Amino acid sequence: MPIAEKLDEYGKGAWIALILLGFWVAWPIGLALLVFTVATGRMRGWKMQNRGSWYVAQRRGGGFGWGSGEPPSSGNAAFDEYRAETLRRLEEEQREFVEYLEKLRAAKDKAEFDAFMAERRSRQTPQAA
């Protein structure tokens, strides 16, 4: 987003001025800008020295978050391996369950279609009296 990058160059003061301007124009605009700046971390402290490793990993794009797809390391290799294996197993079970549901739906559709065709055939054949 070129506008956000330009405001980042000017610093936190530019964001604050934009938020105040947004509230002055229409409060929903100001509120949306405030939520955006807080959610993207633009209103956090100036220095990264007091941040935890999780926060630093988030800012570098390597942490567990929207788009990384992989949880951060806990620092314990055995636990990380166990967690990765458990997540892999759960994803496999989910895939198998979805396939099972698709088979059930297909079987139900086939049964309904067969019943429809049987009813249709019975209506088309002349009834002998």
C-alpha positions in Angstrom: 0.0 0.0 0.0 1.9 3.1 -1.2 0.0 5.5 1.0 0.8 3.5 4.2 4.4 3.3 3.2 4.6 7.0 2.6 3.0 7.7 6.0 5.4 5.2 7.6 8.3 7.3 6.2 6.9 10.4 8.0 6.5 8.5 11.3 3.9 7.9 14.0 2.9 11.6 14.0 1.6 11.4 10.5 -0.6 8.5 11.4 -1.9 10.3 14.4 -2.7 13.4 12.3 -4.5 11.2 9.7 -6.5 9.5 12.4 -7.5 12.9 13.9 -8.4 14.2 10.5 -10.5 11.1 9.9 -12.4 11.6 13.1 -12.9 15.3 12.2 -14.3 14.4 8.8 -16.4 11.4 9.9 -16.0 9.3 13.0 -16.2 5.9 11.1 -13.2 6.9 9.0 -11.2 7.9 12.1 -12.2 4.7 13.8 -11.3 2.5 10.8 -7.9 4.2 10.6 -7.3 3.7 14.3 -8.1 0.0 14.1 -5.9 -0.3 11.1 -2.9 1.3 12.7 -3.3 -0.7 15.9 -3.8 -4.0 14.0 -0.8 -3.5 11.8 1.4 -2.5 14.8 2.1 1.0 13.7 1.1 2.4 17.1 3.6 0.3 19.0 6.8 1.7 20.7 9.6 3.3 18.7 12.2 0.8 19.7 12.3 -3.0 19.3 14.6 -3.6 22.3 11.9 -4.5 24.8 10.0 -6.8 22.5 9.8 -10.5 23.0 11.1 -13.0 20.4 7.5 -13.7 19.3 7.0 -10.1 18.4 10.3 -9.8 16.6 9.5 -12.9 14.6 6.1 -11.4 13.7 7.6 -8.2 12.4 10.1 -10.1 10.3 7.3 -12.2 8.8 8.6 -15.5 10.2 6.2 -16.0 13.1 2.9 -17.6 13.5 0.4 -15.3 12.0 -1.8 -14.6 9.0 0.1 -15.9 6.1 3.1 -17.6 7.6 1.2 -20.9 8.0 3.6 -22.3 10.5 3.8 -21.8 14.3 6.9 -20.4 15.8 9.5 -22.6 17.5 8.9 -23.2 21.2 12.6 -23.6 21.8 12.1 -27.3 22.5 12.9 -29.4 19.5 11.1 -32.5 20.8 7.9 -30.6 21.4 8.1 -28.8 18.1 8.5 -32.2 16.3 5.5 -33.6 18.3 3.4 -30.6 17.4 4.3 -30.7 13.8 3.5 -34.5 13.6 0.2 -33.9 15.5 -0.8 -31.1 13.1 0.1 -33.2 10.1 -2.0 -36.1 11.4 -5.0 -33.8 12.1 -4.7 -32.4 8.6 -4.7 -35.9 7.2 -7.7 -36.9 9.3 -9.5 -33.8 8.1 -8.8 -34.6 4.5 -10.0 -38.2 5.0 -13.2 -37.0 6.7 -13.9 -34.5 3.8 -13.4 -37.4 1.3 -15.8 -39.6 3.4 -18.4 -36.8 3.4 -18.1 -36.4 -0.4 -18.7 -40.2 -0.8 -21.7 -40.0 1.5 -23.1 -37.1 -0.5 -22.5 -38.9 -3.8 -24.2 -42.1 -2.5 -27.2 -40.0 -1.2 -27.5 -38.2 -4.6 -27.3 -41.6 -6.4 -30.0 -43.1 -4.2 -32.3 -40.1 -4.7 -31.7 -40.1 -8.5 -32.4 -43.9 -8.6 -35.6 -43.4 -6.6 -36.7 -40.6 -9.0 -36.0 -42.7 -12.1 -37.9 -45.7 -10.6 -40.9 -43.4 -9.9 -40.7 -41.9 -13.3 -40.6 -45.3 -15.0 -43.6 -46.5 -13.0 -45.6 -43.5 -14.1 -44.7 -43.9 -17.8 -45.6 -47.6 -18.0 -49.3 -48.1 -18.7 -51.2 -49.7 -15.8 -52.8 -53.0 -16.9 -56.2 -53.5 -15.4 
